[in-house]
Structure formats: C-alpha cells, structure tokens
C-alpha cells in the first residue's frame, strides 16, 4: 500500500473535519469553564473582603472562618482556572496542527480525488 493510499484512508476529509470540530468544541467548553471559575474567584474575593471588614469592626469570630473559607475556595478556583487556560492552549495547538498539517492537506486532496 502506498503512502498516499494509506493517508487517504486515515485522514479523510470527514475525519479531519470531525477532529477540527472536536478541537473547537473543547475550546469553547474550556472558555465557559474559565468564565465560571473567574466569577467564582470574584465572588470569593468580595466575600473575603466583606468578612474581613466585618471582623475588623468588631464582628463575631465566625467572620474569620468565612474569610478563610472564601480565600480557600477562591484559590482553588484560581488554580482550576489556570488549568483550564492551559487546556485552551493545548486545544489551540491541536487545532493548528489539524488545520495546517501538510500530511493532512495532502491526504485530504488525495481523498477528494479518489
């Protein structure tokens, strides 16, 4: 079996289109996750500042716990957001590879001519 014949069976235009669509779908999902995580970080920051101010002005000790819980949840959400951003970068690399790979382009042309 020749190389072009083998490539045309693996990288058909439908297969390449599915891989590109899969990358785009993953990117949009990770972008949604980043938006949610960013909103969690913002809410936790506001809650931590509010609890700290309440504690500072003679509030109950429970506000110290609220402050630490808000900081902890915010830190976890921020770390999760960093992982989601790294995943977005990885998916953009996959998208670029599937969109611009010379073997994929040749295989797509060969498959279209068969």
Backbone as XML, in Angstrom:
<?xml version="1.0"?>
<chain id="A" units="angstrom">
  <residue number="1" name="UNK">
    <atom name="N" x="0.845" y="-1.171" z="0.000"/>
    <atom name="CA" x="0.000" y="0.000" z="0.000"/>
    <atom name="C" x="0.892" y="1.236" z="0.000"/>
  </residue>
  <residue number="2" name="UNK">
    <atom name="N" x="0.605" y="2.171" z="-0.870"/>
    <atom name="CA" x="1.390" y="3.391" z="-0.953"/>
    <atom name="C" x="1.073" y="4.330" z="0.203"/>
  </residue>
  <residue number="3" name="UNK">
    <atom name="N" x="1.955" y="5.265" z="0.421"/>
    <atom name="CA" x="1.783" y="6.218" z="1.499"/>
    <atom name="C" x="0.518" y="7.060" z="1.298"/>
  </residue>
  <residue number="4" name="UNK">
    <atom name="N" x="0.300" y="7.520" z="0.065"/>
    <atom name="CA" x="-0.877" y="8.352" z="-0.195"/>
    <atom name="C" x="-2.166" y="7.563" z="-0.026"/>
  </residue>
  <residue number="5" name="UNK">
    <atom name="N" x="-2.125" y="6.308" z="-0.417"/>
    <atom name="CA" x="-3.322" y="5.475" z="-0.257"/>
    <atom name="C" x="-3.613" y="5.237" z="1.222"/>
  </residue>
  <residue number="6" name="UNK">
    <atom name="N" x="-2.552" y="4.989" z="1.994"/>
    <atom name="CA" x="-2.716" y="4.803" z="3.433"/>
    <atom name="C" x="-3.233" y="6.086" z="4.093"/>
  </residue>
  <residue number="7" name="UNK">
    <atom name="N" x="-2.633" y="7.222" z="3.721"/>
    <atom name="CA" x="-3.047" y="8.501" z="4.302"/>
    <atom name="C" x="-4.477" y="8.841" z="3.917"/>
  </residue>
  <residue number="8" name="UNK">
    <atom name="N" x="-4.873" y="8.488" z="2.708"/>
    <atom name="CA" x="-6.235" y="8.819" z="2.288"/>
    <atom name="C" x="-7.270" y="8.006" z="3.052"/>
  </residue>
  <residue number="9" name="UNK">
    <atom name="N" x="-6.877" y="6.841" z="3.549"/>
    <atom name="CA" x="-7.811" y="6.046" z="4.331"/>
    <atom name="C" x="-7.900" y="6.538" z="5.778"/>
  </residue>
  <residue number="10" name="UNK">
    <atom name="N" x="-6.815" y="7.132" z="6.270"/>
    <atom name="CA" x="-6.812" y="7.604" z="7.653"/>
    <atom name="C" x="-7.376" y="9.018" z="7.746"/>
  </residue>
  <residue number="11" name="UNK">
    <atom name="N" x="-6.825" y="9.928" z="6.972"/>
    <atom name="CA" x="-7.189" y="11.341" z="7.081"/>
    <atom name="C" x="-8.167" y="11.733" z="5.980"/>
  </residue>
  <residue number="12" name="UNK">
    <atom name="N" x="-9.323" y="11.170" z="6.022"/>
    <atom name="CA" x="-10.348" y="11.564" z="5.063"/>
    <atom name="C" x="-10.856" y="12.959" z="5.439"/>
  </residue>
  <residue number="13" name="UNK">
    <atom name="N" x="-11.448" y="13.655" z="4.507"/>
    <atom name="CA" x="-11.959" y="14.996" z="4.840"/>
    <atom name="C" x="-12.961" y="14.984" z="5.984"/>
  </residue>
  <residue number="14" name="UNK">
    <atom name="N" x="-13.778" y="13.940" z="6.069"/>
    <atom name="CA" x="-14.734" y="13.860" z="7.173"/>
    <atom name="C" x="-14.013" y="13.693" z="8.513"/>
  </residue>
  <residue number="15" name="UNK">
    <atom name="N" x="-12.968" y="12.862" z="8.512"/>
    <atom name="CA" x="-12.217" y="12.638" z="9.741"/>
    <atom name="C" x="-11.539" y="13.924" z="10.204"/>
  </residue>
  <residue number="16" name="UNK">
    <atom name="N" x="-10.915" y="14.632" z="9.262"/>
    <atom name="CA" x="-10.237" y="15.885" z="9.598"/>
    <atom name="C" x="-11.255" y="16.911" z="10.085"/>
  </residue>
  <residue number="17" name="UNK">
    <atom name="N" x="-12.406" y="16.992" z="9.429"/>
    <atom name="CA" x="-13.450" y="17.933" z="9.854"/>
    <atom name="C" x="-13.945" y="17.599" z="11.268"/>
  </residue>
  <residue number="18" name="UNK">
    <atom name="N" x="-14.076" y="16.312" z="11.568"/>
    <atom name="CA" x="-14.509" y="15.918" z="12.914"/>
    <atom name="C" x="-13.458" y="16.284" z="13.957"/>
  </residue>
  <residue number="19" name="UNK">
    <atom name="N" x="-12.181" y="16.090" z="13.632"/>
    <atom name="CA" x="-11.115" y="16.441" z="14.576"/>
    <atom name="C" x="-11.079" y="17.956" z="14.813"/>
  </residue>
  <residue number="20" name="UNK">
    <atom name="N" x="-11.248" y="18.749" z="13.751"/>
    <atom name="CA" x="-11.256" y="20.202" z="13.901"/>
    <atom name="C" x="-12.460" y="20.640" z="14.712"/>
  </residue>
  <residue number="21" name="UNK">
    <atom name="N" x="-13.623" y="20.061" z="14.424"/>
    <atom name="CA" x="-14.824" y="20.403" z="15.192"/>
    <atom name="C" x="-14.678" y="19.997" z="16.657"/>
  </residue>
  <residue number="22" name="UNK">
    <atom name="N" x="-14.035" y="18.869" z="16.897"/>
    <atom name="CA" x="-13.807" y="18.421" z="18.272"/>
    <atom name="C" x="-12.912" y="19.403" z="19.018"/>
  </residue>
  <residue number="23" name="UNK">
    <atom name="N" x="-11.878" y="19.888" z="18.368"/>
    <atom name="CA" x="-10.993" y="20.878" z="18.996"/>
    <atom name="C" x="-11.745" y="22.169" z="19.286"/>
  </residue>
  <residue number="24" name="UNK">
    <atom name="N" x="-12.557" y="22.619" z="18.337"/>
    <atom name="CA" x="-13.312" y="23.857" z="18.544"/>
    <atom name="C" x="-14.325" y="23.713" z="19.677"/>
  </residue>
  <residue number="25" name="UNK">
    <atom name="N" x="-14.961" y="22.555" z="19.765"/>
    <atom name="CA" x="-15.922" y="22.315" z="20.839"/>
    <atom name="C" x="-15.225" y="22.299" z="22.201"/>
  </residue>
  <residue number="26" name="UNK">
    <atom name="N" x="-14.067" y="21.666" z="22.258"/>
    <atom name="CA" x="-13.321" y="21.624" z="23.515"/>
    <atom name="C" x="-12.875" y="23.023" z="23.929"/>
  </residue>
  <residue number="27" name="UNK">
    <atom name="N" x="-12.445" y="23.825" z="22.969"/>
    <atom name="CA" x="-12.022" y="25.194" z="23.273"/>
    <atom name="C" x="-13.183" y="25.992" z="23.851"/>
  </residue>
  <residue number="28" name="UNK">
    <atom name="N" x="-14.356" y="25.882" z="23.235"/>
    <atom name="CA" x="-15.496" y="26.644" z="23.745"/>
    <atom name="C" x="-15.918" y="26.154" z="25.133"/>
  </residue>
  <residue number="29" name="UNK">
    <atom name="N" x="-15.808" y="24.868" z="25.384"/>
    <atom name="CA" x="-16.117" y="24.340" z="26.716"/>
    <atom name="C" x="-15.152" y="24.842" z="27.774"/>
  </residue>
  <residue number="30" name="UNK">
    <atom name="N" x="-13.860" y="24.863" z="27.444"/>
    <atom name="CA" x="-12.876" y="25.372" z="28.398"/>
    <atom name="C" x="-13.048" y="26.871" z="28.623"/>
  </residue>
  <residue number="31" name="UNK">
    <atom name="N" x="-13.450" y="27.604" z="27.579"/>
    <atom name="CA" x="-13.694" y="29.037" z="27.750"/>
    <atom name="C" x="-14.865" y="29.271" z="28.697"/>
  </residue>
  <residue number="32" name="UNK">
    <atom name="N" x="-15.883" y="28.450" z="28.591"/>
    <atom name="CA" x="-17.014" y="28.558" z="29.512"/>
    <atom name="C" x="-16.566" y="28.252" z="30.941"/>
  </residue>
  <residue number="33" name="UNK">
    <atom name="N" x="-15.720" y="27.251" z="31.097"/>
    <atom name="CA" x="-15.211" y="26.906" z="32.428"/>
    <atom name="C" x="-14.403" y="28.058" z="33.018"/>
  </residue>
  <residue number="34" name="UNK">
    <atom name="N" x="-13.584" y="28.718" z="32.198"/>
    <atom name="CA" x="-12.800" y="29.852" z="32.686"/>
    <atom name="C" x="-13.715" y="30.984" z="33.140"/>
  </residue>
  <residue number="35" name="UNK">
    <atom name="N" x="-14.785" y="31.228" z="32.395"/>
    <atom name="CA" x="-15.729" y="32.288" z="32.785"/>
    <atom name="C" x="-16.386" y="31.968" z="34.126"/>
  </residue>
  <residue number="36" name="UNK">
    <atom name="N" x="-16.776" y="30.727" z="34.311"/>
    <atom name="CA" x="-17.399" y="30.324" z="35.579"/>
    <atom name="C" x="-16.398" y="30.430" z="36.726"/>
  </residue>
  <residue number="37" name="UNK">
    <atom name="N" x="-15.187" y="29.945" z="36.501"/>
    <atom name="CA" x="-14.167" y="29.990" z="37.548"/>
    <atom name="C" x="-13.782" y="31.425" z="37.893"/>
  </residue>
  <residue number="38" name="UNK">
    <atom name="N" x="-13.745" y="32.295" z="36.899"/>
    <atom name="CA" x="-13.436" y="33.698" z="37.157"/>
    <atom name="C" x="-14.526" y="34.350" z="38.002"/>
  </residue>
  <residue number="39" name="UNK">
    <atom name="N" x="-15.770" y="34.004" z="37.732"/>
    <atom name="CA" x="-16.854" y="34.565" z="38.535"/>
    <atom name="C" x="-16.796" y="34.039" z="39.975"/>
  </residue>
  <residue number="40" name="UNK">
    <atom name="N" x="-16.405" y="32.784" z="40.148"/>
    <atom name="CA" x="-16.244" y="32.236" z="41.498"/>
    <atom name="C" x="-15.133" y="32.975" z="42.240"/>
  </residue>
  <residue number="41" name="UNK">
    <atom name="N" x="-14.025" y="33.234" z="41.562"/>
    <atom name="CA" x="-12.923" y="33.970" z="42.189"/>
    <atom name="C" x="-13.387" y="35.373" z="42.599"/>
  </residue>
  <residue number="42" name="UNK">
    <atom name="N" x="-14.147" y="36.030" z="41.729"/>
    <atom name="CA" x="-14.621" y="37.380" z="42.044"/>
    <atom name="C" x="-15.562" y="37.377" z="43.245"/>
  </residue>
  <residue number="43" name="UNK">
    <atom name="N" x="-16.492" y="36.445" z="43.280"/>
    <atom name="CA" x="-17.432" y="36.367" z="44.405"/>
    <atom name="C" x="-16.688" y="36.062" z="45.695"/>
  </residue>
  <residue number="44" name="UNK">
    <atom name="N" x="-15.716" y="35.161" z="45.634"/>
    <atom name="CA" x="-14.951" y="34.822" z="46.844"/>
    <atom name="C" x="-14.110" y="36.003" z="47.310"/>
  </residue>
  <residue number="45" name="UNK">
    <atom name="N" x="-13.576" y="36.780" z="46.378"/>
    <atom name="CA" x="-12.795" y="37.955" z="46.769"/>
    <atom name="C" x="-13.675" y="38.976" z="47.481"/>
  </residue>
  <residue number="46" name="UNK">
    <atom name="N" x="-14.859" y="39.211" z="46.937"/>
    <atom name="CA" x="-15.784" y="40.151" z="47.580"/>
    <atom name="C" x="-16.205" y="39.626" z="48.954"/>
  </residue>
  <residue number="47" name="UNK">
    <atom name="N" x="-16.493" y="38.344" z="49.049"/>
    <atom name="CA" x="-16.902" y="37.757" z="50.326"/>
    <atom name="C" x="-15.777" y="37.834" z="51.356"/>
  </residue>
  <residue number="48" name="UNK">
    <atom name="N" x="-14.548" y="37.597" z="50.929"/>
    <atom name="CA" x="-13.415" y="37.654" z="51.856"/>
    <atom name="C" x="-13.202" y="39.074" z="52.368"/>
  </residue>
  <residue number="49" name="UNK">
    <atom name="N" x="-13.286" y="40.043" z="51.476"/>
    <atom name="CA" x="-13.102" y="41.435" z="51.899"/>
    <atom name="C" x="-14.228" y="41.860" z="52.838"/>
  </residue>
  <residue number="50" name="UNK">
    <atom name="N" x="-15.457" y="41.492" z="52.497"/>
    <atom name="CA" x="-16.594" y="41.850" z="53.351"/>
    <atom name="C" x="-16.478" y="41.194" z="54.726"/>
  </residue>
  <residue number="51" name="UNK">
    <atom name="N" x="-16.085" y="39.937" z="54.779"/>
    <atom name="CA" x="-15.942" y="39.239" z="56.060"/>
    <atom name="C" x="-14.801" y="39.829" z="56.874"/>
  </residue>
  <residue number="52" name="UNK">
    <atom name="N" x="-13.721" y="40.190" z="56.209"/>
    <atom name="CA" x="-12.587" y="40.778" z="56.913"/>
    <atom name="C" x="-12.972" y="42.130" z="57.512"/>
  </residue>
  <residue number="53" name="UNK">
    <atom name="N" x="-13.686" y="42.941" z="56.735"/>
    <atom name="CA" x="-14.112" y="44.249" z="57.244"/>
    <atom name="C" x="-15.099" y="44.091" z="58.406"/>
  </residue>
  <residue number="54" name="UNK">
    <atom name="N" x="-15.987" y="43.101" z="58.296"/>
    <atom name="CA" x="-16.956" y="42.850" z="59.374"/>
    <atom name="C" x="-16.212" y="42.424" z="60.645"/>
  </residue>
  <residue number="55" name="UNK">
    <atom name="N" x="-15.207" y="41.561" z="60.488"/>
    <atom name="CA" x="-14.419" y="41.102" z="61.631"/>
    <atom name="C" x="-13.593" y="42.246" z="62.223"/>
  </residue>
  <residue number="56" name="UNK">
    <atom name="N" x="-13.053" y="43.091" z="61.362"/>
    <atom name="CA" x="-12.206" y="44.196" z="61.793"/>
    <atom name="C" x="-12.991" y="45.206" z="62.640"/>
  </residue>
  <residue number="57" name="UNK">
    <atom name="N" x="-14.243" y="45.389" z="62.336"/>
    <atom name="CA" x="-15.070" y="46.360" z="63.053"/>
    <atom name="C" x="-15.861" y="45.725" z="64.190"/>
  </residue>
  <residue number="58" name="UNK">
    <atom name="N" x="-15.302" y="44.693" z="64.788"/>
    <atom name="CA" x="-15.882" y="44.118" z="65.993"/>
    <atom name="C" x="-16.937" y="43.065" z="65.743"/>
  </residue>
  <residue number="59" name="UNK">
    <atom name="N" x="-16.850" y="42.377" z="64.627"/>
    <atom name="CA" x="-17.812" y="41.320" z="64.348"/>
    <atom name="C" x="-17.482" y="40.053" z="65.117"/>
  </residue>
  <residue number="60" name="UNK">
    <atom name="N" x="-18.312" y="39.070" z="64.952"/>
    <atom name="CA" x="-18.109" y="37.791" z="65.633"/>
    <atom name="C" x="-16.952" y="37.024" z="64.994"/>
  </residue>
  <residue number="61" name="UNK">
    <atom name="N" x="-16.474" y="36.019" z="65.709"/>
    <atom name="CA" x="-15.349" y="35.223" z="65.215"/>
    <atom name="C" x="-15.717" y="34.368" z="64.013"/>
  </residue>
  <residue number="62" name="UNK">
    <atom name="N" x="-16.991" y="34.162" z="63.786"/>
    <atom name="CA" x="-17.405" y="33.358" z="62.643"/>
    <atom name="C" x="-16.983" y="34.014" z="61.325"/>
  </residue>
  <residue number="63" name="UNK">
    <atom name="N" x="-16.830" y="35.352" z="61.351"/>
    <atom name="CA" x="-16.416" y="36.049" z="60.133"/>
    <atom name="C" x="-14.986" y="35.714" z="59.740"/>
  </residue>
  <residue number="64" name="UNK">
    <atom name="N" x="-14.158" y="35.364" z="60.716"/>
    <atom name="CA" x="-12.799" y="34.923" z="60.394"/>
    <atom name="C" x="-12.842" y="33.611" z="59.614"/>
  </residue>
  <residue number="65" name="UNK">
    <atom name="N" x="-13.728" y="32.725" z="60.040"/>
    <atom name="CA" x="-13.893" y="31.459" z="59.311"/>
    <atom name="C" x="-14.432" y="31.676" z="57.915"/>
  </residue>
  <residue number="66" name="UNK">
    <atom name="N" x="-15.395" y="32.598" z="57.797"/>
    <atom name="CA" x="-15.947" y="32.911" z="56.473"/>
    <atom name="C" x="-14.859" y="33.473" z="55.569"/>
  </residue>
  <residue number="67" name="UNK">
    <atom name="N" x="-14.027" y="34.319" z="56.124"/>
    <atom name="CA" x="-12.935" y="34.914" z="55.346"/>
    <atom name="C" x="-11.982" y="33.838" z="54.829"/>
  </residue>
  <residue number="68" name="UNK">
    <atom name="N" x="-11.582" y="32.919" z="55.701"/>
    <atom name="CA" x="-10.650" y="31.867" z="55.283"/>
    <atom name="C" x="-11.284" y="30.895" z="54.296"/>
  </residue>
  <residue number="69" name="UNK">
    <atom name="N" x="-12.538" y="30.578" z="54.485"/>
    <atom name="CA" x="-13.222" y="29.688" z="53.538"/>
    <atom name="C" x="-13.316" y="30.348" z="52.169"/>
  </residue>
  <residue number="70" name="UNK">
    <atom name="N" x="-13.647" y="31.643" z="52.144"/>
    <atom name="CA" x="-13.735" y="32.359" z="50.865"/>
    <atom name="C" x="-12.374" y="32.412" z="50.175"/>
  </residue>
  <residue number="71" name="UNK">
    <atom name="N" x="-11.325" y="32.653" z="50.937"/>
    <atom name="CA" x="-9.977" y="32.690" z="50.348"/>
    <atom name="C" x="-9.594" y="31.319" z="49.807"/>
  </residue>
  <residue number="72" name="UNK">
    <atom name="N" x="-9.904" y="30.267" z="50.547"/>
    <atom name="CA" x="-9.557" y="28.907" z="50.112"/>
    <atom name="C" x="-10.316" y="28.523" z="48.837"/>
  </residue>
  <residue number="73" name="UNK">
    <atom name="N" x="-11.604" y="28.783" z="48.824"/>
    <atom name="CA" x="-12.393" y="28.451" z="47.619"/>
    <atom name="C" x="-11.924" y="29.283" z="46.438"/>
  </residue>
  <residue number="74" name="UNK">
    <atom name="N" x="-11.622" y="30.553" z="46.662"/>
    <atom name="CA" x="-11.118" y="31.407" z="45.590"/>
    <atom name="C" x="-9.783" y="30.922" z="45.043"/>
  </residue>
  <residue number="75" name="UNK">
    <atom name="N" x="-8.899" y="30.464" z="45.925"/>
    <atom name="CA" x="-7.598" y="29.952" z="45.483"/>
    <atom name="C" x="-7.757" y="28.668" z="44.667"/>
  </residue>
  <residue number="76" name="UNK">
    <atom name="N" x="-8.654" y="27.807" z="45.106"/>
    <atom name="CA" x="-8.903" y="26.566" z="44.354"/>
    <atom name="C" x="-9.477" y="26.893" z="42.979"/>
  </residue>
  <residue number="77" name="UNK">
    <atom name="N" x="-10.405" y="27.843" z="42.926"/>
    <atom name="CA" x="-10.993" y="28.234" z="41.643"/>
    <atom name="C" x="-9.949" y="28.886" z="40.736"/>
  </residue>
  <residue number="78" name="UNK">
    <atom name="N" x="-9.042" y="29.674" z="41.311"/>
    <atom name="CA" x="-7.989" y="30.304" z="40.514"/>
    <atom name="C" x="-7.038" y="29.253" z="39.933"/>
  </residue>
  <residue number="79" name="UNK">
    <atom name="N" x="-6.692" y="28.254" z="40.729"/>
    <atom name="CA" x="-5.830" y="27.182" z="40.228"/>
    <atom name="C" x="-6.535" y="26.389" z="39.129"/>
  </residue>
  <residue number="80" name="UNK">
    <atom name="N" x="-7.805" y="26.114" z="39.329"/>
    <atom name="CA" x="-8.585" y="25.415" z="38.319"/>
    <atom name="C" x="-8.673" y="26.233" z="37.034"/>
  </residue>
  <residue number="81" name="UNK">
    <atom name="N" x="-8.778" y="27.550" z="37.181"/>
    <atom name="CA" x="-8.828" y="28.423" z="36.010"/>
    <atom name="C" x="-7.504" y="28.367" z="35.244"/>
  </residue>
  <residue number="82" name="UNK">
    <atom name="N" x="-6.397" y="28.308" z="35.958"/>
    <atom name="CA" x="-5.099" y="28.182" z="35.283"/>
    <atom name="C" x="-5.005" y="26.877" z="34.492"/>
  </residue>
  <residue number="83" name="UNK">
    <atom name="N" x="-5.531" y="25.806" z="35.068"/>
    <atom name="CA" x="-5.525" y="24.532" z="34.348"/>
    <atom name="C" x="-6.416" y="24.601" z="33.108"/>
  </residue>
  <residue number="84" name="UNK">
    <atom name="N" x="-7.546" y="25.274" z="33.217"/>
    <atom name="CA" x="-8.433" y="25.429" z="32.066"/>
    <atom name="C" x="-7.769" y="26.273" z="30.982"/>
  </residue>
  <residue number="85" name="UNK">
    <atom name="N" x="-7.052" y="27.312" z="31.382"/>
    <atom name="CA" x="-6.337" y="28.132" z="30.397"/>
    <atom name="C" x="-5.242" y="27.326" z="29.701"/>
  </residue>
  <residue number="86" name="UNK">
    <atom name="N" x="-4.570" y="26.471" z="30.441"/>
    <atom name="CA" x="-3.556" y="25.603" z="29.827"/>
    <atom name="C" x="-4.210" y="24.634" z="28.842"/>
  </residue>
  <residue number="87" name="UNK">
    <atom name="N" x="-5.389" y="24.145" z="29.190"/>
    <atom name="CA" x="-6.108" y="23.239" z="28.286"/>
    <atom name="C" x="-6.550" y="23.957" z="27.018"/>
  </residue>
  <residue number="88" name="UNK">
    <atom name="N" x="-6.933" y="25.223" z="27.150"/>
    <atom name="CA" x="-7.295" y="26.002" z="25.962"/>
    <atom name="C" x="-6.089" y="26.124" z="25.037"/>
  </residue>
  <residue number="89" name="UNK">
    <atom name="N" x="-4.931" y="26.414" z="25.612"/>
    <atom name="CA" x="-3.710" y="26.497" z="24.794"/>
    <atom name="C" x="-3.388" y="25.192" z="24.102"/>
  </residue>
  <residue number="90" name="UNK">
    <atom name="N" x="-3.565" y="24.101" z="24.807"/>
    <atom name="CA" x="-3.309" y="22.788" z="24.217"/>
    <atom name="C" x="-4.264" y="22.494" z="23.067"/>
  </residue>
  <residue number="91" name="UNK">
    <atom name="N" x="-5.529" y="22.836" z="23.260"/>
    <atom name="CA" x="-6.509" y="22.590" z="22.192"/>
    <atom name="C" x="-6.264" y="23.489" z="20.982"/>
  </residue>
  <residue number="92" name="UNK">
    <atom name="N" x="-5.797" y="24.716" z="21.216"/>
    <atom name="CA" x="-5.455" y="25.583" z="20.084"/>
    <atom name="C" x="-4.271" y="25.001" z="19.304"/>
  </residue>
  <residue number="93" name="UNK">
    <atom name="N" x="-3.338" y="24.378" z="20.020"/>
    <atom name="CA" x="-2.229" y="23.724" z="19.325"/>
    <atom name="C" x="-2.731" y="22.549" z="18.493"/>
  </residue>
  <residue number="94" name="UNK">
    <atom name="N" x="-3.648" y="21.764" z="19.046"/>
    <atom name="CA" x="-4.225" y="20.653" z="18.282"/>
    <atom name="C" x="-4.989" y="21.158" z="17.071"/>
  </residue>
  <residue number="95" name="UNK">
    <atom name="N" x="-5.727" y="22.243" z="17.265"/>
    <atom name="CA" x="-6.482" y="22.819" z="16.153"/>
    <atom name="C" x="-5.547" y="23.303" z="15.050"/>
  </residue>
  <residue number="96" name="UNK">
    <atom name="N" x="-4.470" y="23.952" z="15.440"/>
    <atom name="CA" x="-3.499" y="24.415" z="14.451"/>
    <atom name="C" x="-2.839" y="23.240" z="13.734"/>
  </residue>
  <residue number="97" name="UNK">
    <atom name="N" x="-2.561" y="22.187" z="14.480"/>
    <atom name="CA" x="-1.934" y="21.019" z="13.864"/>
    <atom name="C" x="-2.864" y="20.359" z="12.846"/>
  </residue>
  <residue number="98" name="UNK">
    <atom name="N" x="-4.137" y="20.218" z="13.199"/>
    <atom name="CA" x="-5.075" y="19.588" z="12.272"/>
    <atom name="C" x="-5.421" y="20.504" z="11.102"/>
  </residue>
  <residue number="99" name="UNK">
    <atom name="N" x="-5.375" y="21.798" z="11.326"/>
    <atom name="CA" x="-5.730" y="22.727" z="10.249"/>
    <atom name="C" x="-4.584" y="22.939" z="9.268"/>
  </residue>
  <residue number="100" name="UNK">
    <atom name="N" x="-3.338" y="22.849" z="9.741"/>
    <atom name="CA" x="-2.190" y="23.217" z="8.910"/>
    <atom name="C" x="-1.203" y="22.090" z="8.650"/>
  </residue>
  <residue number="101" name="UNK">
    <atom name="N" x="-1.529" y="20.884" z="9.035"/>
    <atom name="CA" x="-0.615" y="19.765" z="8.852"/>
    <atom name="C" x="-0.481" y="19.457" z="7.362"/>
  </residue>
  <residue number="102" name="UNK">
    <atom name="N" x="0.749" y="19.467" z="6.805"/>
    <atom name="CA" x="0.910" y="19.198" z="5.364"/>
    <atom name="C" x="0.443" y="17.795" z="4.961"/>
  </residue>
  <residue number="103" name="UNK">
    <atom name="N" x="0.660" y="16.816" z="5.830"/>
    <atom name="CA" x="0.214" y="15.458" z="5.501"/>
    <atom name="C" x="-1.305" y="15.420" z="5.437"/>
  </residue>
  <residue number="104" name="UNK">
    <atom name="N" x="-1.946" y="16.111" z="6.351"/>
    <atom name="CA" x="-3.412" y="16.159" z="6.342"/>
    <atom name="C" x="-3.911" y="16.843" z="5.079"/>
  </residue>
  <residue number="105" name="UNK">
    <atom name="N" x="-3.232" y="17.910" z="4.671"/>
    <atom name="CA" x="-3.645" y="18.620" z="3.448"/>
    <atom name="C" x="-3.485" y="17.713" z="2.221"/>
  </residue>
  <residue number="106" name="UNK">
    <atom name="N" x="-2.354" y="17.018" z="2.136"/>
    <atom name="CA" x="-2.128" y="16.114" z="1.013"/>
    <atom name="C" x="-3.138" y="14.966" z="1.031"/>
  </residue>
  <residue number="107" name="UNK">
    <atom name="N" x="-3.340" y="14.406" z="2.211"/>
    <atom name="CA" x="-4.285" y="13.290" z="2.323"/>
    <atom name="C" x="-5.707" y="13.733" z="1.985"/>
  </residue>
  <residue number="108" name="UNK">
    <atom name="N" x="-6.045" y="14.947" z="2.368"/>
    <atom name="CA" x="-7.383" y="15.462" z="2.055"/>
    <atom name="C" x="-7.533" y="15.633" z="0.553"/>
  </residue>
  <residue number="109" name="UNK">
    <atom name="N" x="-6.519" y="16.156" z="-0.105"/>
    <atom name="CA" x="-6.575" y="16.318" z="-1.577"/>
    <atom name="C" x="-6.648" y="14.971" z="-2.271"/>
  </residue>
  <residue number="110" name="UNK">
    <atom name="N" x="-5.845" y="14.021" z="-1.795"/>
    <atom name="CA" x="-5.855" y="12.688" z="-2.405"/>
    <atom name="C" x="-7.209" y="12.027" z="-2.210"/>
  </residue>
  <residue number="111" name="UNK">
    <atom name="N" x="-7.743" y="12.131" z="-0.996"/>
    <atom name="CA" x="-9.034" y="11.521" z="-0.704"/>
    <atom name="C" x="-10.149" y="12.166" z="-1.521"/>
  </residue>
  <residue number="112" name="UNK">
    <atom name="N" x="-10.027" y="13.453" z="-1.755"/>
    <atom name="CA" x="-11.055" y="14.140" z="-2.551"/>
    <atom name="C" x="-10.981" y="13.708" z="-4.015"/>
  </residue>
  <residue number="113" name="UNK">
    <atom name="N" x="-9.796" y="13.321" z="-4.476"/>
    <atom name="CA" x="-9.653" y="12.902" z="-5.877"/>
    <atom name="C" x="-9.987" y="11.436" z="-6.101"/>
  </residue>
  <residue number="114" name="UNK">
    <atom name="N" x="-10.108" y="10.639" z="-5.037"/>
    <atom name="CA" x="-10.415" y="9.217" z="-5.202"/>
    <atom name="C" x="-11.855" y="8.975" z="-5.508"/>
  </residue>
</chain>
